[in-house]
């Protein structure tokens, strides 16, 4: 915690996260006591809150997909179970995909979201790959590269949902 007093002697405190930002800026500006006083304004984005919300939605979706996949021993039916897990209802899907699109928008402009985007892609691709590999092993699917097929499958399903969102 960074404690200081204003010119009237009133105590002030900077939270740790703000202290780091302010200290970095002040170190670039203040070279001696003659450079003081300075008035600083600190504006912070709500990206952390958005990121936490997106993480929560991703974890809930991942758990729902895992539960649906556990219900199916049939590799062909597993694909339908995955779609069923994501497709809850028109209202829920509309809200989810709007939230998803917010995440895409944030990821496009803020590097803080890159790790989240990679995690989301990795989770969904691994689900699709798992289903495809099970289908190949059962003889229900004929696929040479399950990883590439999983990426294509995710693209097709996400594309279908985006088309659905635009028409509702």
VENNORCOR-V539101 format. One record per residue. N is the residue number from 1. RES is the residue in three letters. SS is DSSP state (H for helix, E for strand, - for the rest). PSI is psi in whole degrees, 0 to 359 (none if undefined). Layout:
N,RES,SS,PSI ; N,RES,SS,PSI
//
This chain:
1,UNK,-,137 ; 2,UNK,E,116 ; 3,UNK,E,141 ; 4,UNK,E,173 ; 5,UNK,E,145 ; 6,UNK,-,182 ; 7,UNK,-,343 ; 8,UNK,-,1 ; 9,UNK,-,2 ; 10,UNK,-,138 ; 11,UNK,E,144 ; 12,UNK,E,152 ; 13,UNK,E,140 ; 14,UNK,E,131 ; 15,UNK,-,158 ; 16,UNK,H,316 ; 17,UNK,H,326 ; 18,UNK,H,326 ; 19,UNK,H,317 ; 20,UNK,H,317 ; 21,UNK,H,312 ; 22,UNK,H,318 ; 23,UNK,H,319 ; 24,UNK,H,314 ; 25,UNK,H,318 ; 26,UNK,H,324 ; 27,UNK,H,332 ; 28,UNK,H,337 ; 29,UNK,H,317 ; 30,UNK,-,118 ; 31,UNK,-,334 ; 32,UNK,-,175 ; 33,UNK,H,338 ; 34,UNK,H,340 ; 35,UNK,H,356 ; 36,UNK,-,155 ; 37,UNK,-,160 ; 38,UNK,-,146 ; 39,UNK,-,124 ; 40,UNK,-,142 ; 41,UNK,-,133 ; 42,UNK,-,120 ; 43,UNK,-,136 ; 44,UNK,-,144 ; 45,UNK,-,170 ; 46,UNK,-,23 ; 47,UNK,H,324 ; 48,UNK,H,319 ; 49,UNK,H,317 ; 50,UNK,H,316 ; 51,UNK,H,317 ; 52,UNK,H,320 ; 53,UNK,H,317 ; 54,UNK,H,319 ; 55,UNK,H,317 ; 56,UNK,H,314 ; 57,UNK,H,318 ; 58,UNK,H,315 ; 59,UNK,H,320 ; 60,UNK,H,319 ; 61,UNK,H,318 ; 62,UNK,H,315 ; 63,UNK,H,319 ; 64,UNK,H,319 ; 65,UNK,H,315 ; 66,UNK,H,315 ; 67,UNK,H,316 ; 68,UNK,H,320 ; 69,UNK,H,326 ; 70,UNK,H,337 ; 71,UNK,-,350 ; 72,UNK,-,126 ; 73,UNK,-,346 ; 74,UNK,-,118 ; 75,UNK,H,325 ; 76,UNK,H,319 ; 77,UNK,H,337 ; 78,UNK,H,324 ; 79,UNK,H,315 ; 80,UNK,H,322 ; 81,UNK,H,323 ; 82,UNK,H,313 ; 83,UNK,H,319 ; 84,UNK,H,323 ; 85,UNK,H,323 ; 86,UNK,H,321 ; 87,UNK,-,96 ; 88,UNK,-,305 ; 89,UNK,-,161 ; 90,UNK,H,317 ; 91,UNK,H,312 ; 92,UNK,H,320 ; 93,UNK,H,319 ; 94,UNK,H,314 ; 95,UNK,H,316 ; 96,UNK,H,314 ; 97,UNK,H,332 ; 98,UNK,H,319 ; 99,UNK,H,316 ; 100,UNK,H,315 ; 101,UNK,H,326 ; 102,UNK,H,318 ; 103,UNK,H,318 ; 104,UNK,H,317 ; 105,UNK,H,315 ; 106,UNK,H,319 ; 107,UNK,H,326 ; 108,UNK,H,334 ; 109,UNK,H,350 ; 110,UNK,-,119 ; 111,UNK,H,340 ; 112,UNK,H,336 ; 113,UNK,H,356 ; 114,UNK,H,316 ; 115,UNK,H,319 ; 116,UNK,H,315 ; 117,UNK,H,318 ; 118,UNK,H,320 ; 119,UNK,H,315 ; 120,UNK,H,314 ; 121,UNK,H,317 ; 122,UNK,H,316 ; 123,UNK,H,309 ; 124,UNK,H,317 ; 125,UNK,H,322 ; 126,UNK,H,324 ; 127,UNK,H,310 ; 128,UNK,H,318 ; 129,UNK,H,317 ; 130,UNK,H,315 ; 131,UNK,H,318 ; 132,UNK,H,316 ; 133,UNK,H,316 ; 134,UNK,H,322 ; 135,UNK,H,321 ; 136,UNK,H,314 ; 137,UNK,H,328 ; 138,UNK,-,354 ; 139,UNK,-,9 ; 140,UNK,-,337 ; 141,UNK,-,147 ; 142,UNK,-,95 ; 143,UNK,-,132 ; 144,UNK,-,319 ; 145,UNK,-,95 ; 146,UNK,H,328 ; 147,UNK,H,313 ; 148,UNK,H,321 ; 149,UNK,H,323 ; 150,UNK,H,318 ; 151,UNK,H,317 ; 152,UNK,H,320 ; 153,UNK,H,318 ; 154,UNK,H,318 ; 155,UNK,H,318 ; 156,UNK,H,313 ; 157,UNK,H,316 ; 158,UNK,H,322 ; 159,UNK,H,319 ; 160,UNK,H,318 ; 161,UNK,H,322 ; 162,UNK,H,320 ; 163,UNK,H,317 ; 164,UNK,H,317 ; 165,UNK,H,321 ; 166,UNK,H,337 ; 167,UNK,H,355 ; 168,UNK,-,none
//
